[in-house]
Amino acid sequence: MHGKIIVALALSALVSACDAAPSTDTQARAATPAVNEPAQSQVRAAERVLEGVLKKDMAYVDLRNAVLAEGWLPLVDPLCEENVGGEAAICSQLAELESCSGDGRCLMRFAHGSDQSVLKVDAYGDYTKWPLSGAAAVLNVRGWEFSPAQGATMVAQCPSQNFEDFLNAFAGDDGVQRDFTLPLVKVMQYRDAGEDYETYPSYVSAADYSGFRIDRGADGFHIVDSTGKADPMPTPLEIKPEAEGSYYVSYRYGMSEGNSYRFQHRRGCWYLAEDPDAPSP
């Protein structure tokens, strides 16, 4: 009798353990963080540096200078001109501007690439005089908020552990491009600087980014124009390995046009992270 009781208790414990243990798939998902999940130590460090700097009612230009000095960059909203209305010249002056209302309330966004984090700033005043600082300021900070960049919440299966095979899959499948583009893409852009143009770095959300113009065909890579039409003739790509598993991919198209992309190695695969060469103005 005692032997039967012991066996029964052992079987009961085994069944309970099996019920409590997560499946292999659940364990894998739990152990694999989202690609846009910020490393908490980095997020806290990036925010902590600004804790003693950001103050309510400070001049917006002072906040802007402090944020840029700490490695944050403007997060560009492609609808800025539409949101502001009129000539919206302010959108070219403040690349981080999202909108400004008629009563002087403006919303700005900055991004920190290493941890895919966003800083939203609420300012109020005469935005046409945004460069005024200190006691002369008329555009002042009302508040701010930190948040992770919006993006995919699960890590997809890497198409290949060989980069050239990965690039073939990336260029040939829109779904792979969505899964393996970082939520924030660093982009070099041009802006009007009076008599000439100047370049500046910024971030664009993956949802707004449309700069990857390469399609994979049966005979090679083809450049895609702004209408979505692929050139029937293939174009060779130059692929250069970089530090920490990154790759720099570029092409020349026609006499002078071209573009380049940087893929960073994260979470066991590559992600489109940068568009480092500004297009012709």
Secondary structure as GFF3:
##gff-version 3
##sequence-region A 1 281
A	DSSP	alpha_helix	2	20	.	.	.	ID=ss1
A	DSSP	alpha_helix	24	31	.	.	.	ID=ss2
A	DSSP	alpha_helix	40	51	.	.	.	ID=ss3
A	DSSP	alpha_helix	60	69	.	.	.	ID=ss4
A	DSSP	beta_strand	73	74	.	.	.	ID=ss5
A	DSSP	alpha_helix	80	84	.	.	.	ID=ss6
A	DSSP	alpha_helix	90	93	.	.	.	ID=ss7
A	DSSP	beta_strand	97	100	.	.	.	ID=ss8
A	DSSP	beta_strand	105	112	.	.	.	ID=ss9
A	DSSP	beta_strand	117	125	.	.	.	ID=ss10
A	DSSP	three_ten_helix	127	129	.	.	.	ID=ss11
A	DSSP	three_ten_helix	134	136	.	.	.	ID=ss12
A	DSSP	beta_strand	139	148	.	.	.	ID=ss13
A	DSSP	alpha_helix	163	172	.	.	.	ID=ss14
A	DSSP	alpha_helix	174	179	.	.	.	ID=ss15
A	DSSP	beta_strand	181	192	.	.	.	ID=ss16
A	DSSP	beta_strand	197	205	.	.	.	ID=ss17
A	DSSP	beta_strand	214	217	.	.	.	ID=ss18
A	DSSP	beta_strand	220	223	.	.	.	ID=ss19
A	DSSP	beta_strand	238	241	.	.	.	ID=ss20
A	DSSP	three_ten_helix	243	245	.	.	.	ID=ss21
A	DSSP	beta_strand	247	253	.	.	.	ID=ss22
A	DSSP	beta_strand	257	266	.	.	.	ID=ss23
A	DSSP	beta_strand	269	275	.	.	.	ID=ss24
###
